[in-house]
Amino acid sequence: MKRVPMLAIAGIVAATSPALGNEVMRCATHVIDQGTPREEVARHCGQPIVRNGDDRYWYYPGGGSMTVTRVFFVDDRVEFIDEVSKDEL
């Protein structure tokens, strides 16, 4: 039986795994994910609890008491969504 080097396996897993920080967010019955327009996020999720100065990051209450959901926009569309510590606010 041939042995596959562990580094080769790690590369295959990394190449086929979704990008880190590319979660989805649910707002009621709506799914927000990469590519969702900013207007749709506001319509379904309401206004964020915090926006950064250049309005690229919107923060919504997270799943845990110490986290918030960060939504990052590029060209008025969701680029990525992730959970971050409330300390980032």
GUPANU-330457 format. One record per atom (N, C-alpha, C): y, z, x; atom name; residue in three letters. Coordinates in Angstrom, 1 decimal. Layout:
residues N
Y / Z / X / CA / ALA
...
This chain:
residues 89
-1.2 / 0.0 / 0.8 / N / MET
0.0 / 0.0 / 0.0 / CA / MET
1.2 / 0.0 / 0.9 / C / MET
2.2 / -0.9 / 0.6 / N / LYS
3.4 / -0.9 / 1.4 / CA / LYS
4.4 / 0.2 / 1.0 / C / LYS
5.1 / 0.7 / 1.9 / N / ARG
6.1 / 1.7 / 1.7 / CA / ARG
7.5 / 1.0 / 1.6 / C / ARG
8.3 / 1.4 / 0.6 / N / VAL
9.6 / 0.9 / 0.5 / CA / VAL
10.6 / 1.9 / 1.1 / C / VAL
11.4 / 1.5 / 2.1 / N / PRO
12.3 / 2.5 / 2.7 / CA / PRO
13.2 / 3.1 / 1.6 / C / PRO
13.4 / 4.4 / 1.7 / N / MET
14.2 / 5.2 / 0.8 / CA / MET
15.6 / 4.6 / 0.6 / C / MET
16.2 / 4.1 / 1.7 / N / LEU
17.6 / 3.5 / 1.6 / CA / LEU
17.6 / 2.3 / 0.7 / C / LEU
16.5 / 1.5 / 0.8 / N / ALA
16.5 / 0.3 / -0.1 / CA / ALA
16.4 / 0.8 / -1.6 / C / ALA
15.7 / 1.8 / -1.9 / N / ILE
15.6 / 2.3 / -3.3 / CA / ILE
16.9 / 2.8 / -3.7 / C / ILE
17.6 / 3.5 / -2.9 / N / ALA
18.9 / 4.1 / -3.2 / CA / ALA
19.9 / 3.0 / -3.5 / C / ALA
19.8 / 1.9 / -2.7 / N / GLY
20.7 / 0.7 / -3.0 / CA / GLY
20.5 / 0.1 / -4.3 / C / GLY
19.2 / -0.1 / -4.6 / N / ILE
18.8 / -0.7 / -5.9 / CA / ILE
19.3 / 0.2 / -7.1 / C / ILE
19.1 / 1.5 / -7.0 / N / VAL
19.6 / 2.4 / -8.0 / CA / VAL
21.1 / 2.3 / -8.2 / C / VAL
21.8 / 2.4 / -7.0 / N / ALA
23.3 / 2.3 / -7.1 / CA / ALA
23.8 / 1.0 / -7.7 / C / ALA
23.1 / -0.1 / -7.4 / N / ALA
23.5 / -1.4 / -7.9 / CA / ALA
23.3 / -1.5 / -9.4 / C / ALA
22.3 / -0.8 / -9.9 / N / THR
22.0 / -1.0 / -11.3 / CA / THR
22.5 / 0.1 / -12.2 / C / THR
23.1 / 1.2 / -11.6 / N / SER
23.6 / 2.3 / -12.4 / CA / SER
25.0 / 2.0 / -12.8 / C / SER
25.4 / 2.6 / -14.0 / N / PRO
26.8 / 2.4 / -14.4 / CA / PRO
27.8 / 3.1 / -13.4 / C / PRO
29.0 / 2.6 / -13.4 / N / ALA
30.0 / 3.2 / -12.5 / CA / ALA
30.3 / 4.6 / -12.9 / C / ALA
30.5 / 5.4 / -11.9 / N / LEU
30.9 / 6.8 / -12.2 / CA / LEU
32.2 / 6.8 / -12.8 / C / LEU
32.4 / 7.7 / -13.8 / N / GLY
33.7 / 7.8 / -14.4 / CA / GLY
33.9 / 6.7 / -15.5 / C / GLY
32.8 / 6.2 / -16.0 / N / ASN
32.9 / 5.2 / -17.0 / CA / ASN
32.1 / 5.7 / -18.3 / C / ASN
32.6 / 6.8 / -18.8 / N / GLU
32.0 / 7.4 / -20.0 / CA / GLU
32.6 / 6.8 / -21.2 / C / GLU
32.0 / 7.2 / -22.3 / N / VAL
32.6 / 6.8 / -23.6 / CA / VAL
33.2 / 8.0 / -24.3 / C / VAL
34.1 / 7.9 / -25.2 / N / MET
34.7 / 9.0 / -25.9 / CA / MET
34.5 / 8.7 / -27.4 / C / MET
34.2 / 9.7 / -28.2 / N / ARG
34.1 / 9.5 / -29.6 / CA / ARG
35.3 / 10.2 / -30.3 / C / ARG
35.9 / 9.5 / -31.2 / N / CYS
36.9 / 10.0 / -32.0 / CA / CYS
36.5 / 9.8 / -33.4 / C / CYS
36.1 / 10.9 / -34.1 / N / ALA
35.5 / 10.8 / -35.4 / CA / ALA
34.3 / 9.8 / -35.3 / C / ALA
34.3 / 8.7 / -36.1 / N / THR
33.2 / 7.8 / -36.0 / CA / THR
33.4 / 6.6 / -35.1 / C / THR
34.5 / 6.6 / -34.3 / N / HIS
34.9 / 5.5 / -33.5 / CA / HIS
34.5 / 5.8 / -32.0 / C / HIS
34.0 / 4.7 / -31.4 / N / VAL
33.7 / 4.8 / -30.0 / CA / VAL
34.8 / 4.2 / -29.1 / C / VAL
35.3 / 4.9 / -28.2 / N / ILE
36.3 / 4.4 / -27.2 / CA / ILE
35.6 / 4.2 / -25.9 / C / ILE
35.7 / 3.0 / -25.3 / N / ASP
35.1 / 2.8 / -24.0 / CA / ASP
35.9 / 1.7 / -23.3 / C / ASP
35.4 / 1.3 / -22.1 / N / GLN
36.2 / 0.4 / -21.3 / CA / GLN
36.6 / -0.9 / -22.1 / C / GLN
37.8 / -1.3 / -22.0 / N / GLY
38.3 / -2.4 / -22.6 / CA / GLY
39.0 / -2.2 / -24.0 / C / GLY
38.9 / -1.0 / -24.5 / N / THR
39.5 / -0.6 / -25.8 / CA / THR
41.1 / -0.7 / -25.6 / C / THR
41.8 / -1.3 / -26.5 / N / PRO
43.2 / -1.4 / -26.4 / CA / PRO
43.9 / 0.0 / -26.6 / C / PRO
45.0 / 0.3 / -26.0 / N / ARG
45.7 / 1.5 / -26.1 / CA / ARG
46.0 / 1.9 / -27.5 / C / ARG
46.5 / 0.9 / -28.3 / N / GLU
46.9 / 1.1 / -29.7 / CA / GLU
45.7 / 1.6 / -30.5 / C / GLU
44.5 / 1.1 / -30.2 / N / GLU
43.3 / 1.5 / -30.9 / CA / GLU
42.9 / 2.9 / -30.6 / C / GLU
43.1 / 3.3 / -29.3 / N / VAL
42.8 / 4.7 / -28.9 / CA / VAL
43.8 / 5.6 / -29.6 / C / VAL
45.1 / 5.3 / -29.7 / N / ALA
46.0 / 6.2 / -30.4 / CA / ALA
45.7 / 6.2 / -31.9 / C / ALA
45.3 / 5.1 / -32.5 / N / ARG
45.0 / 5.1 / -33.9 / CA / ARG
43.8 / 5.9 / -34.3 / C / ARG
42.8 / 5.8 / -33.5 / N / HIS
41.5 / 6.6 / -33.8 / CA / HIS
41.5 / 8.0 / -33.2 / C / HIS
42.2 / 8.2 / -32.1 / N / CYS
42.1 / 9.6 / -31.5 / CA / CYS
43.3 / 10.4 / -31.6 / C / CYS
44.4 / 9.8 / -32.1 / N / GLY
45.7 / 10.5 / -32.2 / CA / GLY
46.4 / 10.5 / -30.9 / C / GLY
47.5 / 11.2 / -30.8 / N / GLN
48.2 / 11.3 / -29.6 / CA / GLN
47.5 / 12.3 / -28.6 / C / GLN
47.6 / 12.0 / -27.3 / N / PRO
46.9 / 12.8 / -26.3 / CA / PRO
47.6 / 14.2 / -26.2 / C / PRO
46.9 / 15.2 / -25.7 / N / ILE
47.6 / 16.5 / -25.4 / CA / ILE
48.6 / 16.4 / -24.3 / C / ILE
48.3 / 15.5 / -23.3 / N / VAL
49.2 / 15.3 / -22.2 / CA / VAL
49.1 / 13.8 / -21.8 / C / VAL
50.3 / 13.3 / -21.4 / N / ARG
50.4 / 12.0 / -20.7 / CA / ARG
51.0 / 12.2 / -19.4 / C / ARG
50.6 / 11.4 / -18.4 / N / ASN
51.3 / 11.5 / -17.1 / CA / ASN
52.6 / 10.7 / -17.2 / C / ASN
53.4 / 10.8 / -16.1 / N / GLY
54.7 / 10.2 / -16.1 / CA / GLY
54.7 / 8.7 / -16.3 / C / GLY
53.8 / 8.0 / -15.7 / N / ASP
53.8 / 6.5 / -15.9 / CA / ASP
52.9 / 6.1 / -17.1 / C / ASP
52.4 / 7.0 / -17.9 / N / ASP
51.7 / 6.7 / -19.1 / CA / ASP
50.3 / 6.0 / -18.8 / C / ASP
49.8 / 6.1 / -17.6 / N / ARG
48.6 / 5.4 / -17.3 / CA / ARG
47.4 / 6.3 / -17.6 / C / ARG
47.6 / 7.7 / -17.6 / N / TYR
46.5 / 8.6 / -17.9 / CA / TYR
46.9 / 9.4 / -19.2 / C / TYR
46.0 / 9.4 / -20.1 / N / TRP
46.1 / 10.2 / -21.3 / CA / TRP
45.0 / 11.2 / -21.3 / C / TRP
45.3 / 12.4 / -21.7 / N / TYR
44.3 / 13.5 / -21.6 / CA / TYR
44.1 / 14.0 / -23.1 / C / TYR
42.8 / 14.2 / -23.4 / N / TYR
42.4 / 14.7 / -24.7 / CA / TYR
41.5 / 15.9 / -24.5 / C / TYR
41.4 / 16.8 / -25.5 / N / PRO
40.5 / 18.0 / -25.4 / CA / PRO
39.1 / 17.5 / -25.0 / C / PRO
38.5 / 18.2 / -24.0 / N / GLY
37.2 / 17.8 / -23.5 / CA / GLY
36.1 / 18.5 / -24.3 / C / GLY
34.9 / 18.3 / -23.7 / N / GLY
33.7 / 18.9 / -24.3 / CA / GLY
33.5 / 20.4 / -24.0 / C / GLY
34.1 / 20.8 / -22.9 / N / GLY
34.0 / 22.2 / -22.6 / CA / GLY
35.3 / 22.9 / -22.6 / C / GLY
35.3 / 24.2 / -22.4 / N / SER
36.5 / 25.0 / -22.5 / CA / SER
37.3 / 24.8 / -21.2 / C / SER
36.7 / 24.3 / -20.1 / N / MET
37.4 / 24.2 / -18.8 / CA / MET
37.7 / 22.7 / -18.5 / C / MET
37.4 / 21.8 / -19.4 / N / THR
37.6 / 20.4 / -19.1 / CA / THR
38.4 / 19.7 / -20.1 / C / THR
38.9 / 18.5 / -19.7 / N / VAL
39.6 / 17.6 / -20.6 / CA / VAL
39.1 / 16.2 / -20.4 / C / VAL
39.2 / 15.4 / -21.3 / N / THR
38.8 / 14.0 / -21.2 / CA / THR
40.0 / 13.2 / -20.7 / C / THR
39.9 / 12.5 / -19.6 / N / ARG
41.0 / 11.7 / -19.1 / CA / ARG
40.7 / 10.2 / -19.4 / C / ARG
41.6 / 9.5 / -19.9 / N / VAL
41.5 / 8.1 / -20.2 / CA / VAL
42.5 / 7.4 / -19.4 / C / VAL
42.1 / 6.5 / -18.6 / N / PHE
42.9 / 5.7 / -17.6 / CA / PHE
43.1 / 4.3 / -18.2 / C / PHE
44.4 / 3.9 / -18.3 / N / PHE
44.7 / 2.5 / -18.8 / CA / PHE
45.2 / 1.6 / -17.7 / C / PHE
44.8 / 0.4 / -17.8 / N / VAL
45.4 / -0.7 / -16.9 / CA / VAL
45.7 / -1.9 / -17.9 / C / VAL
46.9 / -2.4 / -17.9 / N / ASP
47.3 / -3.4 / -18.8 / CA / ASP
47.1 / -3.1 / -20.2 / C / ASP
47.3 / -1.8 / -20.6 / N / ASP
47.2 / -1.4 / -22.0 / CA / ASP
45.8 / -1.4 / -22.5 / C / ASP
44.8 / -1.4 / -21.6 / N / ARG
43.4 / -1.3 / -22.0 / CA / ARG
42.7 / -0.2 / -21.2 / C / ARG
41.7 / 0.5 / -21.8 / N / VAL
41.0 / 1.5 / -21.1 / CA / VAL
40.2 / 0.9 / -19.9 / C / VAL
40.5 / 1.5 / -18.8 / N / GLU
39.8 / 1.1 / -17.6 / CA / GLU
38.6 / 2.0 / -17.3 / C / GLU
38.8 / 3.3 / -17.4 / N / PHE
37.7 / 4.3 / -17.4 / CA / PHE
38.1 / 5.5 / -18.1 / C / PHE
37.0 / 6.3 / -18.4 / N / ILE
37.1 / 7.6 / -19.1 / CA / ILE
36.2 / 8.5 / -18.3 / C / ILE
36.8 / 9.7 / -18.0 / N / ASP
35.9 / 10.8 / -17.4 / CA / ASP
36.4 / 12.1 / -17.8 / C / ASP
35.6 / 13.1 / -17.5 / N / GLU
35.9 / 14.5 / -17.7 / CA / GLU
36.4 / 15.1 / -16.5 / C / GLU
37.5 / 15.9 / -16.6 / N / VAL
38.1 / 16.5 / -15.4 / CA / VAL
38.5 / 17.9 / -15.7 / C / VAL
38.7 / 18.7 / -14.7 / N / SER
39.1 / 20.1 / -14.9 / CA / SER
40.5 / 20.2 / -15.5 / C / SER
40.7 / 21.2 / -16.3 / N / LYS
42.0 / 21.4 / -16.9 / CA / LYS
43.0 / 21.7 / -15.8 / C / LYS
42.6 / 22.1 / -14.6 / N / ASP
43.5 / 22.3 / -13.5 / CA / ASP
44.3 / 21.1 / -13.1 / C / ASP
43.8 / 19.9 / -13.5 / N / GLU
44.5 / 18.6 / -13.1 / CA / GLU
45.7 / 18.4 / -14.0 / C / GLU
45.8 / 19.1 / -15.1 / N / LEU
47.0 / 18.9 / -16.0 / CA / LEU
48.3 / 19.3 / -15.4 / C / LEU
